[in-house]
Amino acid sequence: MTEINILIPVVAAFLSASLTLMTGFGLGTILTPVFLIFYDVKIAILIVAVVHLANNLLKIFLFSKNISMDIIKRFGVLTLVGAFIGAFFQGEMDSSVVKILLGIALIFLGLKEATGFGEKIRLPQKIDFIGGFFSGLLGGFVGNQGAIRSAYLLNYNIPKETFVATAAIIASVVDVTRIPVYIFSNKDVLTDNAILLLITTASAFAGTFAGKSFLKKISLKTFKIYVAATIVIIGALLTFRII
């Protein structure tokens, strides 16, 4: 393991954690390709998954007072159900078509919030279970559950800290269900790469603290525009089949 093999992933962990604290997604999307440059796919997927979970647990701890159990009950539980079903049927559908349709939907939802139009039209809370299920379902199909989840959470008129905390809770539930499967299939990966895992996790934690500091300084309006713009970017990348 060379110094460059550690340095670049560690720097990427810090930057991605600081930039994605507010969006509620993106850490895995950024880190996985970086790790794949230097490491085998099994190592990359497992280490990024563990770092992703650890970082979300840190966010839950930092914003524990802002967690909305009401949203989680209405939205979060069925996300997990949808994700299982989507993952199960993934091989039965053309994922490229699903990605394009999802990308278009994300662009629309992101622009709706970025332009302020979302303030005029809010989805009724009584259909939250539908949003939760379909965000998980599409996430299971194409693996971009975080962007879908954040796009839907923007529908809520909630404080930015509540957005971050609630998104972290939902993401952690998904991580807890998938990581044991990874570990069972690759038992030696974590022990053989323990130092890399610890350093990357510590770097991601530092990035999260940096992002938290920045979060305090921006307004709710700026926060929503930042999240919405990121969703539009992810939507465009999916639509044009770049990711």
Steps between C-alpha positions, in 0.01 A plus 500: 500500500675817383464847646312629196253209531410630844539876455259552210211294646548671836492849347197399295327380818553837669381706203201282419385484863519878538322568171229237540404562862222731385376300203424183694668291229810480284777370726487151354448633148824699520713261706427174318652603163805642682559175687450297184802675347729353763325193642313187403124544468428287810729715713358823356134412549539366854726776635289777346185340643647486851632858477158608371324339798748634756469850359120485506509383862718801580246730333221339701699567819575860406140578402315262735281780636373575150386153394140486382361161601170602345658520153694180554185311596308629199779489247806309613367152575351439156822624341667185628218279370518664158879465490478125562242456225692720257824311563323166455353594162804693380602228255154490345501857369712714272678716757611750234136590427422530871803725550389736223146523637636551851742767375218695336295477819792625712562793265133598528492465879828686543397788275165519677678573828783712358257736327279537806206332329513228761382747764170532312442129445561249778408135485246410772645309794232233469680361193840485672485121502488508118802730480693285746423177319581627152820675606620170642374306198683719249804505724504122499482500121773750424689555827437876532263484793658795678417751227140382482465514878637855521280616212195379687615637836523845341121478479493550875526850636746397771815652653827413327625313808187282499555427130859385565411291807198330346682417176787352705261276696340360184837450331636320807211253498583410141871468585432274799308260277760477222835507685459164679445338159822657369696393809372143486615470139836671562598422859869584465463835321446710814777339704748516213422869439433615856748790488358632175148475641587685821686781324228547239228503766691756708542719192128476421421596860721808467318591181164463673605737779614749235166466320311548828688824561402624153139389551463740792601796283255463212130578483226243446437643154865461399500150647202395289650647183828314565319169549271560202793590273682182599187296424478662155864413432446136600186495287689631198779245547243220513304632202808515280618164634825638644445312828 
